[in-house]
Amino acid sequence: MTSVLVDADAATTTSNATEYFDVSAYLQRHLGLRMRPPVESAILTIVYCAIFTTGVVGNVCTGVVVWRRAYLHTPTNLYLCSLAISDLLTLLLGEQLVA
């Protein structure tokens, strides 16, 4: 534990009353635990894997279907294909490993 000696009444009185300020307790109280509990980490890992898998599969399927079917080469479908590619890149490059 890290403690810092702080003068409690330095601004208001001239007494020499001091108290110890526990930095780690302060940070834990205001920022939370340093590590997540194992059960929470497992649940978050499963949820992120499901989001990643369905996102990649869905966006790749969208791109493949629009690419292979000539009658789907309309401006709207090409725009949707562009959005799918953008979403796929976001999934692949922007996903943070939080768990």
Secondary structure as UniProt FT lines:
FT   STRAND          3..7
FT   TURN            8..12
FT   STRAND          18..22
FT   HELIX           23..31
FT   HELIX           38..68
FT   HELIX           70..72
FT   HELIX           75..94
//
